[in-house]
Amino acid sequence: MLSITGKTKLLGVMGDPVEHSLSPVMHNAAIAQLGVDYLYVPFPVVPAELNRAVSGLAAIGVRGFNLTIPHKQAIIPMLAEISPVAQAVGAVNTVWPTESGWAGTNTDVEGFLAPLKELTQPWSETVAVVLGAGGAGRAVVAGCATLGCDRICVVGRNWEKLQAFERSWQNSPLPAKLEIHPWEQLPLLIPEAGLLVNATPVGMSPHAQRSPLSATAMAKLPPNSIVYDLIYTPNPTQLLRQATDLGLIAIDGLEMLVQQGAAALQLWLSREVPVEVMRQSLRHHLGL
């Protein structure tokens, strides 16, 4: 049981909405295990109040915070420092105080890569197909570029949004092999996809029975493909059920959530953190 006193240091997550966030569950489980005097709480902040909220957190001495939708890009002009990986991705999800102001980085990339690095895969020969060109897709694209994927094909339904997504990478060292494709071209890409990543909300509640791909389309994936769904609830998603039925490698978003959170907590506390405690706290919370 956490004991809160006047000396307790604050961490948190800022988003709109943020009520659904599972970050407090895993961070406070790790904090309790470590026995450090910290508390991790949600900060509901609408976009129009982001600047005031960031100043307010500095004023009350908050020791660090995460950002979720829709603040990961909007926060950047408010930071005194930004890490190279966050610059490359164009999004920040973890912030901490420095003498010159807030500094930010992106641990989503590290979180996305963690389960993939455990696999033996010829990444230089792998075509990655990424569904969705939103904020989540940015970390996925950077991660695929870090792996050295042969091609990174981002597929979306809004052509203007796809073009803007492509332009946003023009001054970035990553990725060299980015392609954008309208959703209608997805059937042509599926047979080449060694890695298929769902970075859309399709499959989340209240539409948990939906999948971004039909069973017919899924059946055209190569036999050794990896299907990675960033959604972590429901677990498994319909997409991952389809992948498992086909004997494909299926990865859910829970491990990405755990690993990006562990990287952030380690940065704030400057010490190793109990990753397994964080993982099991979420599994217990979700009834897995």
ZINOR-V869415 format. One record per pair of residues at least 4 apart in sequence whose ideal C-beta (glycine too) atoms are under 7 Angstrom apart, sorted by sequence separation. I is the first residue (numbers start at 0). J is the second residue. D is the distance in Angstrom with one decimal. If there is no record, write none. Layout:
# ZINOR-V869415
[[I | J | D] [I | J | D]]
This chain:
# ZINOR-V869415
[[3 | 7 | 4.9] [13 | 17 | 6.9] [21 | 25 | 6.5] [22 | 26 | 5.7] [23 | 27 | 5.7] [24 | 28 | 6.5] [25 | 29 | 6.5] [26 | 30 | 6.2] [27 | 31 | 6.3] [28 | 32 | 6.5] [29 | 33 | 6.2] [44 | 48 | 5.5] [48 | 52 | 5.4] [49 | 53 | 6.3] [50 | 54 | 6.6] [51 | 55 | 6.1] [52 | 56 | 6.5] [53 | 57 | 6.8] [54 | 58 | 6.4] [55 | 59 | 6.6] [66 | 70 | 4.4] [69 | 73 | 6.9] [70 | 74 | 5.3] [74 | 78 | 6.5] [81 | 85 | 4.9] [82 | 86 | 7.0] [83 | 87 | 6.3] [84 | 88 | 6.3] [106 | 110 | 5.9] [107 | 111 | 6.1] [108 | 112 | 6.3] [109 | 113 | 6.6] [112 | 116 | 5.6] [121 | 125 | 6.5] [131 | 135 | 6.5] [132 | 136 | 5.2] [135 | 139 | 6.6] [136 | 140 | 6.0] [137 | 141 | 6.5] [138 | 142 | 6.1] [139 | 143 | 6.3] [140 | 144 | 6.4] [141 | 145 | 6.3] [142 | 146 | 6.5] [144 | 148 | 7.0] [157 | 161 | 6.5] [158 | 162 | 6.4] [159 | 163 | 6.4] [160 | 164 | 6.3] [161 | 165 | 6.5] [162 | 166 | 6.4] [163 | 167 | 6.4] [180 | 184 | 4.3] [184 | 188 | 6.4] [185 | 189 | 6.3] [188 | 192 | 6.0] [197 | 201 | 7.0] [203 | 207 | 6.8] [212 | 216 | 4.4] [213 | 217 | 7.0] [214 | 218 | 6.4] [220 | 224 | 4.3] [235 | 239 | 3.9] [237 | 241 | 6.5] [238 | 242 | 6.6] [239 | 243 | 6.2] [240 | 244 | 6.4] [241 | 245 | 6.6] [250 | 254 | 6.9] [252 | 256 | 6.0] [253 | 257 | 6.4] [254 | 258 | 6.0] [255 | 259 | 6.1] [256 | 260 | 6.2] [257 | 261 | 6.1] [258 | 262 | 6.4] [259 | 263 | 6.6] [260 | 264 | 6.2] [261 | 265 | 6.2] [262 | 266 | 6.6] [263 | 267 | 6.5] [264 | 268 | 6.0] [268 | 272 | 6.7] [273 | 277 | 6.6] [274 | 278 | 6.2] [275 | 279 | 6.1] [276 | 280 | 6.2] [277 | 281 | 6.9] [278 | 282 | 6.4] [279 | 283 | 6.1] [280 | 284 | 6.2] [281 | 285 | 6.1] [12 | 17 | 6.1] [30 | 35 | 5.8] [44 | 49 | 5.8] [56 | 61 | 4.1] [66 | 71 | 5.1] [81 | 86 | 5.5] [85 | 90 | 6.7] [96 | 101 | 6.1] [97 | 102 | 4.9] [120 | 125 | 6.3] [131 | 136 | 4.7] [143 | 148 | 4.5] [155 | 160 | 6.0] [197 | 202 | 6.8] [202 | 207 | 6.7] [212 | 217 | 5.1] [235 | 240 | 5.5] [242 | 247 | 4.2] [265 | 270 | 6.8] [282 | 287 | 4.3] [14 | 20 | 6.5] [75 | 81 | 6.4] [85 | 91 | 4.8] [155 | 161 | 4.7] [168 | 174 | 6.7] [230 | 236 | 5.1] [243 | 249 | 5.1] [265 | 271 | 6.6] [30 | 37 | 4.9] [94 | 101 | 5.2] [95 | 102 | 5.8] [129 | 136 | 5.5] [144 | 151 | 6.4] [202 | 209 | 5.7] [242 | 249 | 4.3] [265 | 272 | 5.0] [12 | 20 | 5.3] [44 | 52 | 4.4] [56 | 64 | 6.3] [66 | 74 | 5.6] [94 | 102 | 6.9] [143 | 151 | 4.8] [153 | 161 | 6.7] [180 | 188 | 6.4] [201 | 209 | 5.6] [202 | 210 | 6.0] [228 | 236 | 4.9] [264 | 272 | 4.7] [30 | 39 | 6.6] [94 | 103 | 4.7] [168 | 177 | 5.9] [202 | 211 | 6.8] [12 | 22 | 4.6] [42 | 52 | 6.7] [81 | 91 | 6.5] [93 | 103 | 6.6] [129 | 139 | 5.2] [201 | 211 | 4.4] [228 | 238 | 5.0] [239 | 249 | 4.4] [27 | 38 | 7.0] [93 | 104 | 5.3] [129 | 140 | 6.2] [140 | 151 | 5.7] [153 | 164 | 6.4] [228 | 239 | 5.3] [261 | 272 | 5.3] [27 | 39 | 5.3] [91 | 103 | 3.7] [165 | 177 | 6.5] [199 | 211 | 5.8] [226 | 238 | 6.5] [239 | 251 | 6.0] [26 | 39 | 3.7] [78 | 91 | 6.8] [91 | 104 | 6.6] [92 | 105 | 5.4] [93 | 106 | 5.1] [140 | 153 | 6.5] [226 | 239 | 6.4] [261 | 274 | 4.7] [91 | 105 | 5.8] [92 | 106 | 6.0] [165 | 179 | 4.9] [197 | 211 | 5.5] [235 | 249 | 6.8] [90 | 105 | 5.8] [92 | 107 | 5.3] [164 | 179 | 6.7] [10 | 26 | 6.7] [23 | 39 | 5.2] [75 | 91 | 5.9] [127 | 143 | 4.3] [226 | 242 | 3.7] [235 | 251 | 6.0] [261 | 277 | 5.8] [22 | 39 | 6.8] [23 | 40 | 6.3] [72 | 89 | 6.4] [74 | 91 | 5.3] [80 | 97 | 6.3] [88 | 105 | 4.9] [136 | 153 | 6.2] [162 | 179 | 6.9] [234 | 251 | 5.6] [257 | 274 | 6.5] [260 | 277 | 6.2] [23 | 41 | 6.0] [72 | 90 | 5.3] [79 | 97 | 6.5] [85 | 103 | 5.7] [161 | 179 | 4.3] [71 | 90 | 4.1] [80 | 99 | 6.9] [85 | 104 | 5.0] [234 | 253 | 6.4] [71 | 91 | 5.9] [74 | 94 | 7.0] [79 | 99 | 4.4] [84 | 104 | 6.3] [85 | 105 | 4.3] [88 | 108 | 6.3] [231 | 251 | 5.6] [257 | 277 | 5.2] [20 | 41 | 5.6] [49 | 70 | 5.8] [71 | 92 | 5.6] [79 | 100 | 3.2] [82 | 103 | 7.0] [84 | 105 | 5.3] [127 | 148 | 4.5] [132 | 153 | 5.4] [226 | 247 | 5.3] [231 | 252 | 3.9] [257 | 278 | 4.8] [42 | 64 | 6.8] [78 | 100 | 6.9] [79 | 101 | 6.1] [80 | 102 | 3.8] [81 | 103 | 5.2] [82 | 104 | 3.8] [126 | 148 | 7.0] [129 | 151 | 6.6] [226 | 248 | 6.9] [230 | 252 | 5.2] [231 | 253 | 4.1] [18 | 41 | 7.0] [46 | 69 | 5.9] [78 | 101 | 5.1] [79 | 102 | 6.3] [125 | 148 | 5.0] [126 | 149 | 5.8] [127 | 150 | 7.0] [129 | 152 | 6.8] [132 | 155 | 4.3] [151 | 174 | 5.3] [158 | 181 | 5.8] [224 | 247 | 5.1] [225 | 248 | 4.4] [226 | 249 | 5.4] [227 | 250 | 4.4] [228 | 251 | 5.7] [229 | 252 | 4.2] [17 | 41 | 4.5] [49 | 73 | 5.7] [53 | 77 | 5.2] [77 | 101 | 6.7] [78 | 102 | 6.3] [84 | 108 | 5.9] [122 | 146 | 4.3] [123 | 147 | 5.1] [125 | 149 | 5.9] [126 | 150 | 4.8] [127 | 151 | 4.9] [128 | 152 | 4.9] [129 | 153 | 4.8] [130 | 154 | 5.5] [131 | 155 | 6.3] [153 | 177 | 6.7] [217 | 241 | 4.7] [228 | 252 | 6.0] [257 | 281 | 6.5] [17 | 42 | 6.7] [49 | 74 | 6.9] [66 | 91 | 6.2] [78 | 103 | 4.6] [122 | 147 | 4.9] [124 | 149 | 5.7] [127 | 152 | 6.8] [129 | 154 | 6.8] [151 | 176 | 5.6] [153 | 178 | 7.0] [195 | 220 | 6.5] [217 | 242 | 6.9] [225 | 250 | 6.6] [231 | 256 | 5.6] [1 | 27 | 6.5] [17 | 43 | 5.0] [66 | 92 | 5.3] [122 | 148 | 5.6] [123 | 149 | 6.1] [126 | 152 | 6.6] [128 | 154 | 6.4] [150 | 176 | 5.1] [151 | 177 | 5.1] [152 | 178 | 4.8] [153 | 179 | 5.2] [154 | 180 | 4.9] [156 | 182 | 4.8] [202 | 228 | 6.6] [207 | 233 | 4.7] [212 | 238 | 6.6] [229 | 255 | 6.3] [10 | 37 | 5.8] [16 | 43 | 6.8] [46 | 73 | 6.5] [50 | 77 | 6.2] [65 | 92 | 5.7] [111 | 138 | 5.3] [149 | 176 | 6.8] [151 | 178 | 6.8] [155 | 182 | 6.6] [189 | 216 | 5.6] [203 | 230 | 5.4] [210 | 237 | 4.1] [211 | 238 | 6.3] [214 | 241 | 5.9] [218 | 245 | 6.5] [220 | 247 | 6.4] [8 | 36 | 6.3] [11 | 39 | 5.9] [15 | 43 | 6.4] [65 | 93 | 5.7] [66 | 94 | 6.9] [111 | 139 | 5.9] [132 | 160 | 5.6] [150 | 178 | 6.2] [152 | 180 | 5.6] [154 | 182 | 5.9] [192 | 220 | 5.9] [193 | 221 | 6.3] [202 | 230 | 5.2] [209 | 237 | 6.3] [210 | 238 | 4.5] [217 | 245 | 6.2] [253 | 281 | 6.2] [7 | 36 | 5.3] [8 | 37 | 4.9] [9 | 38 | 6.0] [10 | 39 | 4.5] [11 | 40 | 4.6] [12 | 41 | 5.6] [13 | 42 | 4.4] [15 | 44 | 6.0] [74 | 103 | 6.5] [132 | 161 | 5.3] [144 | 173 | 4.1] [190 | 219 | 5.2] [192 | 221 | 7.0] [195 | 224 | 6.2] [204 | 233 | 7.0] [208 | 237 | 5.8] [1 | 31 | 5.9] [6 | 36 | 5.8] [7 | 37 | 6.8] [11 | 41 | 6.3] [12 | 42 | 6.6] [15 | 45 | 5.1] [64 | 94 | 5.4] [108 | 138 | 5.0] [112 | 142 | 4.8] [144 | 174 | 3.3] [186 | 216 | 6.4] [189 | 219 | 4.8] [7 | 38 | 5.3] [9 | 40 | 6.7] [11 | 42 | 4.9] [13 | 44 | 4.9] [15 | 46 | 6.5] [63 | 94 | 6.2] [107 | 138 | 3.7] [111 | 142 | 4.3] [115 | 146 | 6.6] [143 | 174 | 6.8] [154 | 185 | 5.2] [189 | 220 | 5.9] [190 | 221 | 6.9] [193 | 224 | 5.8] [194 | 225 | 4.9] [195 | 226 | 5.0] [196 | 227 | 4.6] [197 | 228 | 4.5] [198 | 229 | 5.4] [210 | 241 | 6.0] [63 | 95 | 4.2] [132 | 164 | 4.0] [141 | 173 | 5.3] [192 | 224 | 5.9] [193 | 225 | 6.9] [197 | 229 | 6.2] [105 | 138 | 6.6] [108 | 141 | 4.9] [112 | 145 | 6.5] [141 | 174 | 7.0] [194 | 227 | 6.8] [197 | 230 | 6.8] [62 | 96 | 6.9] [108 | 142 | 5.0] [140 | 174 | 5.7] [154 | 188 | 6.8] [202 | 236 | 4.1] [3 | 38 | 6.0] [202 | 237 | 5.6] [152 | 188 | 5.4] [202 | 238 | 5.6] [1 | 38 | 6.3] [108 | 145 | 6.8] [140 | 177 | 6.5] [13 | 52 | 6.5] [57 | 96 | 6.7] [197 | 238 | 5.6] [22 | 65 | 6.1] [57 | 101 | 6.9] [90 | 134 | 5.9] [148 | 194 | 7.0] [20 | 67 | 6.5] [90 | 137 | 5.1] [53 | 101 | 6.7] [89 | 137 | 6.0] [88 | 137 | 5.0] [11 | 61 | 6.7] [17 | 67 | 6.5] [88 | 138 | 6.0] [13 | 64 | 5.6] [234 | 285 | 6.2] [9 | 61 | 4.8] [10 | 62 | 5.8] [12 | 64 | 6.4] [14 | 66 | 6.9] [9 | 62 | 6.4] [10 | 63 | 5.2] [11 | 64 | 4.8] [12 | 65 | 4.2] [13 | 66 | 5.4] [14 | 67 | 3.7] [88 | 141 | 4.6] [232 | 285 | 5.9] [234 | 287 | 5.7] [8 | 62 | 4.8] [10 | 64 | 6.4] [14 | 68 | 5.9] [15 | 69 | 6.2] [87 | 141 | 5.9] [12 | 67 | 6.1] [14 | 70 | 6.4] [13 | 70 | 5.9] [139 | 196 | 5.1] [139 | 198 | 5.2] [128 | 188 | 5.1] [72 | 134 | 6.9] [136 | 198 | 4.1] [71 | 134 | 5.3] [135 | 198 | 4.2] [128 | 192 | 4.1] [126 | 191 | 4.5] [133 | 198 | 6.7] [68 | 134 | 6.4] [126 | 192 | 5.7] [130 | 196 | 6.7] [126 | 193 | 5.6] [127 | 194 | 4.4] [128 | 195 | 5.1] [129 | 196 | 4.9] [130 | 197 | 5.0] [131 | 198 | 3.8] [125 | 193 | 3.8] [130 | 198 | 6.0] [131 | 199 | 3.9] [125 | 194 | 5.6] [127 | 196 | 6.8] [129 | 198 | 5.8] [130 | 199 | 5.3] [89 | 167 | 5.7] [130 | 211 | 5.3] [89 | 171 | 7.0] [87 | 171 | 5.0] [87 | 172 | 5.8] [87 | 173 | 4.8] [135 | 229 | 5.5] [118 | 225 | 6.9] [114 | 250 | 5.1] [114 | 254 | 4.7] [113 | 254 | 6.2] [111 | 255 | 5.1] [110 | 255 | 4.2] [113 | 258 | 3.9] [110 | 256 | 6.9] [110 | 258 | 4.0] [109 | 258 | 6.3] [110 | 259 | 2.9] [109 | 259 | 6.4] [107 | 259 | 5.1] [110 | 262 | 6.7] [106 | 259 | 4.3] [109 | 262 | 4.9] [106 | 262 | 3.9] [106 | 263 | 5.1] [92 | 259 | 6.8] [93 | 263 | 4.2] [95 | 266 | 6.4] [95 | 267 | 6.0] [93 | 266 | 6.4] [65 | 263 | 5.9] [63 | 267 | 4.1] [62 | 267 | 6.0] [25 | 257 | 6.5] [35 | 268 | 6.5] [26 | 260 | 6.3] [21 | 256 | 6.7] [25 | 260 | 5.5] [29 | 264 | 5.9] [22 | 260 | 6.0] [26 | 264 | 6.0] [33 | 272 | 7.0] [33 | 273 | 6.9] [32 | 273 | 4.8] [29 | 272 | 5.2] [29 | 273 | 5.3] [32 | 276 | 4.7] [29 | 276 | 5.5] [28 | 276 | 5.3] [29 | 277 | 5.1] [28 | 277 | 6.1] [25 | 277 | 4.0] [28 | 280 | 3.6] [25 | 280 | 5.1] [24 | 280 | 5.5] [25 | 281 | 5.3] [10 | 267 | 6.1] [24 | 281 | 6.1] [21 | 281 | 5.8] [24 | 284 | 5.0] [21 | 284 | 6.5]]
